[in-house]
Amino acid sequence: MNDPSDPGSDAPVTRAELVELLAPALGETKATDVVRQAALDLRIPNGQLTHQQALSVLDKVAYAPGLVGISARFVKSRLILKWGHCT
Amino acid sequence: MSLLVATALADGSAEDAANTLAADLRKGLGDASPALVCVFASTKQPLEQVLSITSAAFPQACVVGASTAGEFTEVRDAKGAVTAFAVAGDVVAHAGIGTGLAANPEAAVSTALSSLPATESGFPSVTAIMLLDPLTGSGEEAVLIAATMLGDGVPLAGGAAGDDLAMKTTHVGVGTRVAADAVVLVKLFTKVPLGVGVCHGHRPLSEPLTVTKASGSVVHEINGRPAWEVWAEHTKSAARKRGVDPAGLVDADIGGFLLRYEAGLAAGKDLKIRAPLGRGADGSLSFACGIPQGAEIRITESEPEEQIDSARAAAERARASLGGGKVAGALVFDCICRNLILGDRFHAAVNQVSQALGDVPLAGFETYGEIALAAGDMSGFHNTTTVVLAFPE
């Protein structure tokens, strides 16, 4: 499995890896649901995501109120720090 | 000079307790002047009075505090008392407070951090201590916002204030300012990193259950039924072994009961424990942080031995994160439910923490939530957990 938090890695990110990053705060079921719905809304096909696509998914989730949005903004900030770029 | 820690615990009126603590801390520190003093006070000693006296006693120090549900040091644990922790030496501390946590956690955390410096020359390591009012239901939210604002290199440790299980009002404070619906953030600048360890001892009691109706930190329905009804059903068998019938509980006993049977949020191989703090008239349950609708949870329980083992594990992890070196002392944030489970054996768990750190002084309080977020962590608000913040010698 890729490590999406690996610094300097341009390796694609899977949806499962995004879910893994959100799950500690939201639980796996909710994290899976919000990532799937955001990818669907953005018309991102199943399969691996580029860094830009992954950050777009988190951007979309970040609009949600309460803990869901806050968690997405937190994960996005950590990934930007690790990857060294943003959308 | 490196770090020197002193701890104290006192009973009596707020004035008597605060004066005793100040004298004992001075004795413990000798000639050293503390950079940070933390006081954790039961509802019998109003935090405002305790902080005011402590701030006057240590005018050069950063003084912070929280109300509690129990207090302890390495020597003893108590109810209706005040405990204190002081650290002196190669450390600089700054603290701020933000209010309106329930309505706008971003603004509250931002306000608490606004006056704190980003760096201190000669002190390259930064650790943040966070104290907050958990009855706002914004525990995880506040921690993630603080972690986002502080950046990846600043580990967080801390606790959610208590009120001796009344579940009515909890307070935190800085200097002479005390508030409910608030968050306190301390930035500790040190020469070397501090050590954070965290561990819980809960295991699943129920099958997976789905939160089917929730709003913020209030869970209205689980599997399409009132949340409390589901909780009572799934805990009935385990509770009856302890001589408790959930159906017969009065409101005054609900808080303590719920803290024995908490929610576990599936997160990887582990469960993230979430504490229900109260029952609404409609059968809803309120938590110390947001529980998203659609989340899958399990009701959990824990046995006393697991609580003692996990306390030691938290201390061992904190010490390991210091590279195994000598420890000067520790701040410990321990969930009130651990005390409810352990009863008279609670101090055995505290002893395990002290021993694992090398028989050092420690002070802490029984919380309504624990905070620990290290580099790489994606969540930082815990329940039924021991968090140890170890200070290297």
Interface residues (C-beta under 8 A of the other chain):
Chain A: S5 E20 L21 L22 A23 P24 A25 L26 G27 E28 T29 K30 D33 G66 L67 V68 I70 S71 R73 F74 V75 S77 R78 L81 K82
Chain B: P105 E140 E141 L144 I145 A147 T148 G151 D152 T210 G216 L265 A266 A267 G268 K272 C289 G290 I291 P292 Q293 G294 A295 E296 I297 G376 D377 M378 S379
